[in-house]
């Protein structure tokens, strides 16, 4: 017997990618991403005019991390179109 895999992020109904989380683990990951983005903006880079590249790299890191979690814990993405 094989255990059914529980996804944290469903595939989008239309288009490619993932939708909003469907379990508490997914919501926690999304909340941590938002907290990291806001904390970075408020505390690490309050004036983005002085370090735009550092802010871009910081946000890029968190975006890649979020995508990796979605890829590992989400439904396999694929193009979905209206018919």
Z-matrix of the N, CA and C atoms (Angstrom, degrees):
N
C 1 1.438
C 2 1.528 1 109.30
N 3 1.293 2 115.00 1 143.00
C 4 1.460 3 119.83 2 176.99
C 5 1.521 4 109.18 3 -112.37
N 6 1.308 5 114.96 4 139.58
C 7 1.463 6 119.27 5 178.38
C 8 1.521 7 109.51 6 -78.36
N 9 1.327 8 115.59 7 140.77
C 10 1.463 9 120.09 8 178.10
C 11 1.523 10 109.18 9 -70.96
N 12 1.337 11 115.67 10 132.87
C 13 1.463 12 120.38 11 -178.91
C 14 1.524 13 109.50 12 -77.92
N 15 1.341 14 115.96 13 129.98
C 16 1.463 15 121.04 14 179.58
C 17 1.518 16 108.70 15 -96.81
N 18 1.312 17 116.02 16 120.14
C 19 1.455 18 121.52 17 -179.61
C 20 1.519 19 110.74 18 -89.95
N 21 1.335 20 115.22 19 145.41
C 22 1.456 21 120.67 20 176.06
C 23 1.523 22 110.69 21 -90.59
N 24 1.333 23 116.87 22 -29.42
C 25 1.465 24 122.47 23 -177.55
C 26 1.528 25 108.70 24 -129.28
N 27 1.338 26 117.93 25 123.03
C 28 1.463 27 119.55 26 178.14
C 29 1.528 28 110.29 27 -79.25
N 30 1.316 29 115.38 28 156.75
C 31 1.463 30 119.51 29 173.34
C 32 1.528 31 108.57 30 -69.66
N 33 1.329 32 115.92 31 148.78
C 34 1.458 33 119.94 32 178.99
C 35 1.524 34 110.11 33 -65.49
N 36 1.309 35 115.38 34 150.78
C 37 1.460 36 120.01 35 178.56
C 38 1.517 37 110.71 36 -69.43
N 39 1.324 38 116.50 37 -41.48
C 40 1.462 39 122.01 38 178.34
C 41 1.520 40 108.47 39 -127.79
N 42 1.311 41 116.48 40 137.93
C 43 1.459 42 120.46 41 179.47
C 44 1.512 43 111.50 42 95.17
N 45 1.347 44 115.95 43 -160.16
C 46 1.451 45 121.79 44 -177.83
C 47 1.514 46 109.04 45 -122.46
N 48 1.304 47 117.93 46 137.94
C 49 1.456 48 120.83 47 176.93
C 50 1.510 49 112.01 48 125.47
N 51 1.339 50 114.61 49 -157.90
C 52 1.453 51 121.51 50 -174.68
C 53 1.514 52 110.70 51 -122.69
N 54 1.324 53 114.51 52 153.55
C 55 1.459 54 120.81 53 177.65
C 56 1.520 55 111.10 54 -97.37
N 57 1.310 56 116.19 55 -162.98
C 58 1.462 57 121.68 56 178.52
C 59 1.530 58 110.11 57 -66.23
N 60 1.322 59 117.47 58 152.36
C 61 1.469 60 120.97 59 -178.75
C 62 1.526 61 112.63 60 -59.59
N 63 1.347 62 114.60 61 154.41
C 64 1.464 63 120.24 62 179.95
C 65 1.533 64 112.05 63 -118.11
N 66 1.335 65 117.66 64 3.01
C 67 1.464 66 120.62 65 176.39
C 68 1.529 67 108.91 66 -144.81
N 69 1.322 68 116.18 67 169.60
C 70 1.458 69 120.22 68 -174.30
C 71 1.521 70 112.08 69 -64.81
N 72 1.337 71 118.27 70 -31.60
C 73 1.457 72 119.88 71 179.66
C 74 1.524 73 110.84 72 -64.66
N 75 1.309 74 117.13 73 -40.48
C 76 1.453 75 121.48 74 177.81
C 77 1.523 76 111.73 75 -65.55
N 78 1.319 77 115.93 76 -41.84
C 79 1.464 78 119.72 77 177.83
C 80 1.524 79 110.94 78 -64.31
N 81 1.329 80 117.39 79 -36.58
C 82 1.458 81 120.97 80 177.97
C 83 1.534 82 110.95 81 -65.16
N 84 1.322 83 117.03 82 -43.09
C 85 1.464 84 120.86 83 177.38
C 86 1.521 85 110.23 84 -61.47
N 87 1.318 86 117.29 85 -45.16
C 88 1.460 87 120.79 86 179.90
C 89 1.532 88 111.30 87 -64.43
N 90 1.330 89 116.73 88 -40.92
C 91 1.467 90 120.82 89 177.46
C 92 1.533 91 111.28 90 -62.93
N 93 1.326 92 117.87 91 -43.17
C 94 1.460 93 121.25 92 178.12
C 95 1.528 94 111.35 93 -62.78
N 96 1.324 95 117.37 94 -37.22
C 97 1.457 96 121.01 95 176.88
C 98 1.529 97 110.80 96 -62.88
N 99 1.322 98 116.50 97 -46.08
C 100 1.470 99 120.78 98 -179.78
C 101 1.522 100 110.53 99 -65.31
N 102 1.321 101 117.46 100 -42.36
C 103 1.471 102 120.81 101 178.59
C 104 1.525 103 110.22 102 -62.41
N 105 1.326 104 117.98 103 -43.43
C 106 1.468 105 121.11 104 179.02
C 107 1.522 106 110.80 105 -63.17
N 108 1.322 107 117.26 106 -40.14
C 109 1.467 108 120.53 107 179.80
C 110 1.529 109 110.86 108 -66.15
N 111 1.313 110 117.44 109 -46.10
C 112 1.468 111 121.07 110 -179.08
C 113 1.526 112 110.28 111 -68.23
N 114 1.334 113 117.50 112 -43.33
C 115 1.468 114 120.66 113 -179.90
C 116 1.528 115 110.89 114 -63.14
N 117 1.302 116 116.41 115 -40.35
C 118 1.464 117 119.40 116 177.93
C 119 1.514 118 111.89 117 -63.59
N 120 1.299 119 116.35 118 -40.49
C 121 1.472 120 120.85 119 -179.79
C 122 1.518 121 111.52 120 -68.93
N 123 1.320 122 116.98 121 -41.27
C 124 1.465 123 120.50 122 -175.89
C 125 1.529 124 113.60 123 -81.08
N 126 1.341 125 116.77 124 -39.67
C 127 1.458 126 119.52 125 -171.12
C 128 1.527 127 114.19 126 -106.49
N 129 1.332 128 117.78 127 -41.56
C 130 1.460 129 119.31 128 -177.69
C 131 1.526 130 112.88 129 -84.03
N 132 1.323 131 116.27 130 -39.04
C 133 1.457 132 121.14 131 -176.18
C 134 1.533 133 110.67 132 -130.30
N 135 1.318 134 118.16 133 65.27
C 136 1.468 135 119.40 134 -178.24
C 137 1.529 136 112.31 135 -66.68
N 138 1.319 137 116.91 136 -27.88
C 139 1.465 138 121.23 137 178.32
C 140 1.522 139 107.76 138 -122.23
N 141 1.341 140 116.91 139 94.84
C 142 1.470 141 119.88 140 -175.13
C 143 1.522 142 112.07 141 -69.73
N 144 1.318 143 118.39 142 -11.24
C 145 1.454 144 120.13 143 178.08
C 146 1.517 145 112.41 144 -68.08
N 147 1.341 146 117.34 145 -22.74
C 148 1.458 147 120.29 146 -178.50
C 149 1.525 148 112.74 147 -89.18
N 150 1.315 149 118.82 148 -26.05
C 151 1.463 150 120.91 149 -177.71
C 152 1.530 151 111.43 150 -144.31
N 153 1.322 152 118.32 151 62.42
C 154 1.468 153 118.48 152 -177.23
C 155 1.525 154 112.97 153 -66.21
N 156 1.326 155 117.90 154 -34.57
C 157 1.459 156 119.76 155 -179.56
C 158 1.530 157 110.68 156 -68.20
N 159 1.327 158 117.65 157 -40.87
C 160 1.460 159 120.45 158 178.06
C 161 1.527 160 110.70 159 -62.67
N 162 1.322 161 116.89 160 -41.57
C 163 1.472 162 120.18 161 178.33
C 164 1.524 163 110.41 162 -65.08
N 165 1.302 164 117.39 163 -40.56
C 166 1.464 165 121.47 164 178.43
C 167 1.523 166 110.85 165 -63.53
N 168 1.315 167 117.65 166 -43.54
C 169 1.462 168 121.01 167 178.09
C 170 1.528 169 111.58 168 -65.67
N 171 1.314 170 116.89 169 -40.23
C 172 1.460 171 121.69 170 177.43
C 173 1.527 172 110.63 171 -59.55
N 174 1.318 173 116.87 172 -51.08
C 175 1.467 174 120.49 173 -179.30
C 176 1.528 175 111.38 174 -68.35
N 177 1.322 176 116.92 175 -35.66
C 178 1.459 177 120.13 176 176.60
C 179 1.519 178 111.76 177 -60.60
N 180 1.333 179 116.29 178 -41.49
C 181 1.469 180 120.78 179 177.27
C 182 1.526 181 110.86 180 -58.54
N 183 1.340 182 117.30 181 -48.76
C 184 1.464 183 120.25 182 -177.98
C 185 1.528 184 112.17 183 -67.60
N 186 1.340 185 116.99 184 -34.41
C 187 1.472 186 119.80 185 177.64
C 188 1.525 187 111.03 186 -67.09
N 189 1.326 188 116.69 187 -42.65
C 190 1.470 189 120.41 188 178.13
C 191 1.521 190 110.16 189 -63.95
N 192 1.328 191 116.96 190 -40.56
C 193 1.459 192 120.77 191 177.95
C 194 1.532 193 111.48 192 -63.13
N 195 1.326 194 117.23 193 -42.83
C 196 1.470 195 120.78 194 177.49
C 197 1.529 196 110.76 195 -63.50
N 198 1.315 197 117.39 196 -43.39
C 199 1.468 198 120.43 197 177.97
C 200 1.528 199 111.53 198 -62.61
N 201 1.331 200 117.07 199 -38.52
C 202 1.463 201 120.26 200 178.74
C 203 1.525 202 111.08 201 -63.41
N 204 1.334 203 116.67 202 -42.69
C 205 1.470 204 119.95 203 178.23
C 206 1.523 205 109.90 204 -64.99
N 207 1.328 206 117.57 205 -42.83
C 208 1.471 207 120.51 206 177.96
C 209 1.523 208 110.69 207 -61.42
N 210 1.316 209 116.77 208 -39.80
C 211 1.469 210 120.85 209 -178.94
C 212 1.533 211 110.49 210 -66.54
N 213 1.342 212 116.22 211 -41.75
C 214 1.461 213 120.26 212 -177.29
C 215 1.523 214 113.16 213 -77.51
N 216 1.335 215 117.64 214 -36.19
C 217 1.459 216 121.49 215 -173.26
C 218 1.527 217 113.98 216 -110.96
N 219 1.314 218 118.02 217 4.25
C 220 1.454 219 120.83 218 -179.65
C 221 1.518 220 112.10 219 -105.37
N 222 1.316 221 115.24 220 167.04
C 223 1.456 222 120.20 221 174.05
C 224 1.518 223 109.07 222 -61.15
N 225 1.314 224 118.01 223 149.60
C 226 1.463 225 118.79 224 177.26
C 227 1.532 226 110.14 225 -59.33
N 228 1.341 227 116.48 226 126.24
C 229 1.469 228 118.81 227 -178.56
C 230 1.522 229 110.92 228 -76.92
N 231 1.279 230 115.56 229 156.96
C 232 1.453 231 121.88 230 176.94
C 233 1.522 232 108.97 231 -171.57
N 234 1.322 233 115.24 232 160.34
C 235 1.464 234 118.82 233 -179.86
C 236 1.512 235 110.00 234 -70.84
N 237 1.292 236 115.40 235 128.78
C 238 1.460 237 121.97 236 175.88
C 239 1.504 238 108.52 237 -126.39
N 240 1.327 239 115.61 238 128.19
C 241 1.462 240 120.44 239 -176.67
C 242 1.523 241 110.39 240 -123.22
N 243 1.311 242 113.10 241 160.30
C 244 1.478 243 118.49 242 173.31
C 245 1.506 244 108.37 243 -70.85
N 246 1.300 245 114.07 244 149.99
C 247 1.482 246 117.30 245 178.28
C 248 1.484 247 110.06 246 -123.06
